[in-house]
Amino acid sequence: MAVTTESALNIFRISAFAPAANLQFNHFLVKDDEPLRYHTGLRGFTKRDINAMTKAFNLANYDDVKAHAAAIYDRIRGIGGPVMPPPPPRGSGPWPQTWIELFAQWMADGYQP
């Protein structure tokens, strides 16, 4: 389960603990007038995520993620096949709901680079 805390004015930390791997994942969001951008926010795919989904998408490449955003969005929600990225050891998934919502927001904001 992910926990969101406001660590400073308009700066939020989303934390999710993965007990199977004994890892804490953190993502920071800044409330701003500018849209979320791929290179400063969404590019946080792990190497495991990139490797696990490499047959379908190149998560390390903005143009590929943008071109396949709808399909990626479906797969991270488990629509159209098994949920991606897969659970450890192959991937670091499934993603917490907050990360899925962040991806949806990036799409809604116009796929900002």
C-alpha positions in Angstrom: 0.0 0.0 0.0 1.3 3.4 -0.9 1.4 6.3 1.6 1.4 9.9 0.5 2.8 12.6 2.8 3.3 16.3 2.2 7.0 16.7 3.1 7.1 20.5 2.5 4.6 23.0 1.1 3.3 21.6 -2.2 5.9 18.8 -2.2 4.5 15.3 -1.8 6.3 12.0 -1.2 4.6 8.8 -2.3 6.1 5.8 -0.5 5.5 2.2 -1.2 7.2 -0.7 0.6 7.8 -4.0 -1.3 8.1 -6.6 1.5 9.1 -9.4 -0.9 12.2 -7.4 -1.9 12.6 -5.5 1.4 12.7 -2.2 -0.6 11.1 1.2 -0.1 10.1 3.0 -3.2 9.7 6.8 -3.1 8.5 9.2 -5.7 8.2 13.0 -5.2 5.5 15.2 -6.7 5.6 18.9 -6.8 2.3 20.8 -7.1 2.9 23.4 -9.8 1.3 25.2 -12.6 3.3 23.3 -15.1 2.3 19.8 -16.4 4.1 16.6 -15.3 6.9 15.9 -17.8 8.3 12.5 -18.8 12.0 13.4 -18.3 11.5 14.9 -14.8 8.8 12.6 -13.4 7.8 9.5 -15.3 11.2 8.4 -16.5 11.7 6.6 -13.2 11.1 3.2 -14.6 13.4 0.7 -13.0 15.9 -1.4 -15.0 13.7 -4.4 -14.1 10.6 -2.7 -15.5 12.4 -1.8 -18.7 13.8 -5.4 -19.1 10.5 -7.1 -18.2 8.5 -5.0 -20.8 11.2 -4.8 -23.5 9.4 -7.2 -25.8 6.4 -4.9 -26.1 7.7 -1.4 -25.3 11.0 0.5 -24.8 10.3 2.2 -21.5 13.7 4.0 -21.6 12.6 5.9 -24.7 10.2 8.8 -24.5 8.9 8.5 -28.1 8.2 4.8 -27.6 6.4 5.4 -24.3 4.3 8.2 -25.8 3.5 6.1 -28.9 2.3 3.2 -26.7 1.0 5.1 -23.7 -2.5 3.7 -24.0 -1.3 0.1 -24.2 1.2 0.7 -21.4 -1.6 2.2 -19.3 -3.8 -0.9 -19.9 -1.0 -3.3 -19.1 0.0 -1.6 -15.8 -3.7 -2.0 -14.8 -3.7 -5.7 -15.9 -5.9 -5.1 -19.0 -5.1 -7.0 -22.2 -2.7 -9.4 -20.5 -0.9 -10.0 -17.2 -0.2 -7.0 -15.1 3.1 -5.3 -16.2 5.7 -4.9 -14.9 5.6 -8.4 -13.4 6.3 -9.0 -9.8 9.9 -9.7 -8.7 12.2 -11.3 -9.6 11.4 -10.4 -13.3 10.1 -6.9 -12.6 9.3 -4.4 -9.8 5.6 -4.5 -10.3 2.8 -4.4 -10.0 2.7 -0.6 -9.6 1.0 1.1 -6.7 -2.3 2.8 -7.6 -0.6 6.2 -7.1 2.0 5.5 -9.8 -0.8 4.3 -12.2 -2.6 7.6 -11.5 0.6 9.5 -12.1 0.9 7.8 -15.5 -2.7 8.7 -16.4 -2.1 12.3 -15.4 1.0 12.5 -17.7 -1.2 11.3 -20.6 -4.0 13.7 -19.6 -1.4 16.6 -19.5 -0.5 15.9 -23.2 2.5 13.6 -22.9 4.9 16.3 -21.9 8.5 15.4 -22.7 
